[in-house]
Amino acid sequence: MDPTTTKAIDQIVLLVKLAPKYLLAAFSTLIVILFVPEKFLFVPGIIEFRRNYEQFLGPALVLVTFLILFMGINSKWQRYKKLEPFKRYLHTLTDQEKQILKGYILEKTRTQTLSESDGNIQALLRNQVIIREPVVVLQNNSSVFNIQNWAWIYLNKNNHLLDASK
């Protein structure tokens, strides 16, 4: 393979690894360089830079736009894949687990004081539906538990999942 092509591929790989904030900065810069009228470009050399490299700036804008879209879609997909097993778990709750979660949803609170020794609490913890507040431990083996944000949203949209089994 031609060394120039190899170098170009290496540069593209580096772009893919960049954090989204750098891609957004590159996107904004390319938009300004390409589309702002010359009379508003006050930085010395920008007009000459645009004229000399215009044939590269357009494809660079397309590439950066594609990378931003790809990263956004990939981020959503990764979040979906991560949460899907936990959401499936909410469809198989026991009646006792449903009662615990009803306390959050019906009372419209994200925090409850519950017994740590309860096996149902442990199951909800293991499946990342609730989390224990680390600094608050109360008497009688009780702790403060918060419902996870994803579970709060999902159960508020699908509160039929908390209906008692028939």
N, C-alpha and C positions, 0 to 999 in steps of 0.2 A: 504494500500500500504506500502511496505517496506520503512523504513526511508532512506536507502541508495539510493533507486530508486528516492524517492522524492527529495533528495538532488541533485542527478544527473540532474533531470529535472529542478530544480531551477537554476543550473549552466548553463544549455543549454539556458534557458530563458534569463539569464544575458548576455550570448554571443550574442544572437540575438539583444539585446538592445545596444550593443557596437557600437561605431562609426566605420565606414569603415577603418579609419586609424589604429585603434587597431587591426582589423581583418587582415589587410595587414601586420602589424608587427608580429602578431602571425603566419601568413602563412609563412612569410620570415624566422622566427625563426625555425619553424618546418622543412622547407626545408633544412636549414643549418644543424640542428641536425640530420635529417634522411639521408641526401644524401652526405654530405661533407665527404671525406675520413678521417679516424682517424688521419692520420699524419698532417692534416691541422687544427685540433681542438685543439687550444692552451689553451683554458679556462679550468682551473682545474675543474674536476668533470663532464664535458660534456660527455666524453666517457662512464663513469660509468652510468650516467643518461640515456644515450641512450640505453645501454645494459639492465638496470633494467626496463625501461618503454617502450621499443620498441613496445610491444603489444598494448599500448595505444596511442602512437604517430602517428601511421598510421591512425587509425580511427579519431584521432583529426585533422589530416591534411585533411582527406576527409570531415569532418564536417565543418571546417573553409572554405575550398574551396566551398562547397555547400552554406554556408552563404554569402560569397562574391558574388557568382553568383546570388543568390536569391536577395540580396540587389541591385545589378546592374539592374537586370530585373525589380524589383519592382520600382526602381527609374525611369527607362524609361517609365514604364506603368503609373506611377503617373503623369509624365510630359505630356504624351500623353492624358490622361484623362482630365488634366487641360486645355490644349490648344485646344482640339477638338472643343468645342463650339465656341471659337473665330475664328478658321479656317473656321467653317461652316458659320459664320457671313460674312466672306470675299466673300463667294459665293452669298450673297444677297445684295451687296452694291448698293446704289443709284448712279446715274450718277454723282452727285455732289461729293459724297464720293470718287468715282473712280478718278475724276479729282484731288482731293486733294492728293490721294495716288500716282497718276502718277507723281506728282511733286517730290516725293521722288525717285521713281524707275527710271524714265526716266532721271532725272538729276543726278542720282547716288549719292544722298546726303541723309544723315540720319536726317537732320535738316531743318525745314522751319519756317518762320515767318508767323503766321496765326492769324486771328481774333478770339478772345475767344467767341465773341457773336454769331458766326456762329453755327447754330444747327447741321450742318454736322460735325463740329469739335467736338462738344459735344458728338455726337453719336460715333465717333471714339475713343474719350477718354473713354466713358462709356464701350465700348467693348474692351478696353485695346489694341487697335491697335497702338495708339500714346500716348505719355505722354508729359505733359507740363514741361518744364525746370523751376524749381521753382525760380531761382534767376534772370531770365531775363524776365522783363516785359517792354514792349515798349509803346510808345505813341499810341494813337488811339485804345486803347483796344486790342492791339496785343501782342502776346507772342511767344516765341520760343517753337516749338514742335518737339520732336524726335520720330521717328518711332521705335517701339519695335523690338528687334532683331529677334524674332520668325516671326513677320510679314514681316520684310525685307527679310528674307530667303525664306519664303513661297511665297511672291509675286514675287520675282525674279525667282523662279522656275515655278510659275503659272501666268505669266504676262498677260495671256489671261483673267484673272478675271478683269482686268482693262479696257477691251474693252468696248466701249459704248453699251448700251442696244439697241436691234433692235426692 
